[in-house]
């Protein structure tokens, strides 16, 4: 049986009591008192490591909440990759491109379509319009084949003009 050293609250005498005792009588002043959890000391194995892991989890939770609030303020959705705990925007349709099924185009989408038409006209053989649309593979193909020998650029120009006509007809 392990003994714990406790001080009496009335007379200040040092008492040796069993560790599992809940009620103790002081042998000097005959007062009774109940032991609280301070008398039972618990040793935590790897307490430093547990505190470190707790702090890392708290910081990660704060970052995730900040990312959720940021996404909510811009109206975008973010998904979490559990293995890396990073946030990446979903690869849905590019918001700058106009989708006729989503209603009338915004002013930004109209400006973006005009800019894409101009860049396709002047830099189409270099694939700049494909790089603008984040189609890196097609951009490299246009770059090394001079816009698919010019045929791809002509087709893209026609498609851009048709899209602009549809945008401004709404």
C-alpha positions as CSV (number, residue, x, y, z in Angstrom):
1,X,0.0,0.0,0.0
2,X,1.4,3.3,-1.1
3,X,1.3,6.3,1.3
4,X,0.7,9.9,0.3
5,X,2.0,12.9,2.2
6,X,-0.8,15.5,3.0
7,X,-0.9,18.7,5.1
8,X,-3.7,19.2,7.6
9,X,-5.8,22.2,6.7
10,X,-6.3,23.2,10.4
11,X,-2.9,22.8,12.1
12,X,-0.6,22.4,9.1
13,X,0.9,19.0,10.3
14,X,2.2,16.6,7.7
15,X,0.1,13.4,7.6
16,X,0.9,10.1,5.8
17,X,-2.3,8.6,4.5
18,X,-3.0,5.6,2.2
19,X,-3.4,6.5,-1.4
20,X,-6.9,5.1,-1.7
21,X,-8.2,6.9,1.4
22,X,-11.0,9.4,0.9
23,X,-11.5,10.6,4.5
24,X,-8.7,11.3,7.0
25,X,-8.4,12.3,10.7
26,X,-5.5,14.4,11.8
27,X,-3.7,12.8,14.6
28,X,-2.6,16.1,16.1
29,X,-5.8,18.3,16.1
30,X,-8.4,15.4,15.7
31,X,-10.1,17.2,12.8
32,X,-11.7,15.2,9.9
33,X,-11.4,16.2,6.3
34,X,-12.0,14.6,2.9
35,X,-9.2,14.2,0.5
36,X,-9.7,15.6,-3.0
37,X,-8.0,14.6,-6.2
38,X,-4.9,16.6,-5.4
39,X,-3.7,13.8,-3.1
40,X,-4.0,11.3,-6.0
41,X,-1.3,12.2,-8.5
42,X,-1.5,10.5,-11.8
43,X,1.5,10.1,-14.0
44,X,0.8,10.3,-17.7
45,X,3.0,8.4,-20.0
46,X,4.1,10.5,-23.0
47,X,2.3,13.5,-21.7
48,X,4.5,15.8,-23.8
49,X,3.7,13.9,-26.9
50,X,0.0,13.8,-26.2
51,X,0.0,17.6,-25.7
52,X,1.9,18.0,-28.9
53,X,-0.6,15.9,-30.8
54,X,-3.5,17.7,-29.2
55,X,-2.1,21.1,-30.3
56,X,-1.5,19.9,-33.8
57,X,-5.1,18.7,-34.1
58,X,-6.4,22.0,-32.7
59,X,-4.3,24.0,-35.2
60,X,-5.5,21.7,-38.1
61,X,-9.1,22.2,-37.0
62,X,-8.6,26.0,-37.0
63,X,-7.1,25.9,-40.5
64,X,-10.0,23.8,-41.8
65,X,-12.6,26.1,-40.3
66,X,-10.8,29.1,-41.8
67,X,-10.8,27.4,-45.3
68,X,-14.5,26.6,-45.0
69,X,-15.4,30.2,-44.0
70,X,-13.2,31.5,-46.9
71,X,-15.0,29.1,-49.4
72,X,-18.4,30.2,-48.0
73,X,-17.6,33.9,-48.4
74,X,-16.7,33.3,-52.1
75,X,-19.5,30.8,-52.8
76,X,-17.1,28.1,-53.9
77,X,-16.8,24.6,-52.6
78,X,-13.6,23.0,-51.3
79,X,-12.9,19.3,-50.6
80,X,-10.4,17.9,-48.1
81,X,-7.8,15.3,-49.0
82,X,-7.5,13.3,-45.8
83,X,-4.0,12.1,-46.4
84,X,-2.4,15.5,-47.0
85,X,-4.9,17.8,-45.2
86,X,-4.7,20.4,-48.0
87,X,-7.6,22.2,-49.7
88,X,-8.0,22.3,-53.4
89,X,-10.8,23.8,-55.4
90,X,-13.0,21.3,-57.1
91,X,-12.3,20.8,-60.8
92,X,-15.8,21.6,-61.9
93,X,-16.5,23.8,-64.9
94,X,-14.4,26.9,-65.0
95,X,-16.5,29.8,-63.6
96,X,-15.1,32.2,-66.2
97,X,-16.6,30.2,-69.1
98,X,-20.3,30.7,-69.8
99,X,-22.6,27.7,-69.7
100,X,-25.9,28.4,-71.6
101,X,-27.8,26.1,-69.3
102,X,-27.0,28.3,-66.2
103,X,-28.8,31.4,-67.5
104,X,-27.7,34.7,-68.7
105,X,-23.9,35.4,-68.8
106,X,-22.4,37.8,-66.3
107,X,-20.4,40.8,-67.4
108,X,-17.1,39.1,-66.4
109,X,-18.0,36.1,-68.6
110,X,-18.6,38.4,-71.5
111,X,-15.3,40.2,-71.0
112,X,-13.5,36.9,-70.7
113,X,-15.0,35.6,-73.9
114,X,-13.9,38.8,-75.8
115,X,-10.4,38.5,-74.4
116,X,-10.3,34.8,-75.4
117,X,-11.4,35.7,-78.9
118,X,-8.6,38.4,-79.2
119,X,-6.0,36.1,-77.8
120,X,-7.0,33.2,-80.1
121,X,-6.8,35.5,-83.1
122,X,-3.3,36.9,-82.3
123,X,-1.7,34.0,-80.3
124,X,-3.7,31.0,-81.4
125,X,-0.8,29.3,-83.1
126,X,1.1,29.4,-79.8
127,X,-1.8,27.8,-77.9
128,X,-2.2,30.8,-75.6
129,X,-6.0,30.5,-75.5
130,X,-5.7,26.9,-74.4
131,X,-3.3,27.9,-71.6
132,X,-5.9,30.6,-70.6
133,X,-8.5,27.9,-70.2
134,X,-6.1,25.8,-68.2
135,X,-5.9,23.1,-70.8
136,X,-2.1,22.7,-70.6
137,X,-1.9,19.5,-72.7
138,X,-3.8,21.1,-75.6
139,X,-1.8,24.3,-75.2
140,X,1.4,22.3,-75.6
141,X,0.0,20.5,-78.6
142,X,-0.9,23.8,-80.3
143,X,2.5,25.3,-79.4
144,X,4.5,22.4,-81.0
145,X,2.2,22.0,-84.0
146,X,1.6,25.7,-84.7
147,X,-2.1,25.5,-83.8
148,X,-2.5,22.1,-85.5
149,X,-1.2,23.7,-88.7
150,X,-3.6,26.6,-88.4
151,X,-6.7,24.4,-88.7
152,X,-7.2,24.1,-85.0
153,X,-7.0,27.9,-84.6
154,X,-9.5,28.5,-87.3
155,X,-12.0,26.1,-85.7
156,X,-11.4,27.7,-82.3
157,X,-12.0,31.2,-83.7
158,X,-15.3,30.0,-85.2
159,X,-16.3,28.5,-81.9
160,X,-15.4,31.7,-80.0
161,X,-17.5,33.8,-82.4
162,X,-20.5,31.5,-82.1
163,X,-20.2,31.6,-78.3
164,X,-20.0,35.4,-78.3
165,X,-23.1,35.6,-80.6
166,X,-25.0,33.3,-78.3
167,X,-24.0,35.4,-75.3
168,X,-25.1,38.7,-76.7
169,X,-28.3,37.3,-78.0
170,X,-29.5,36.6,-74.5
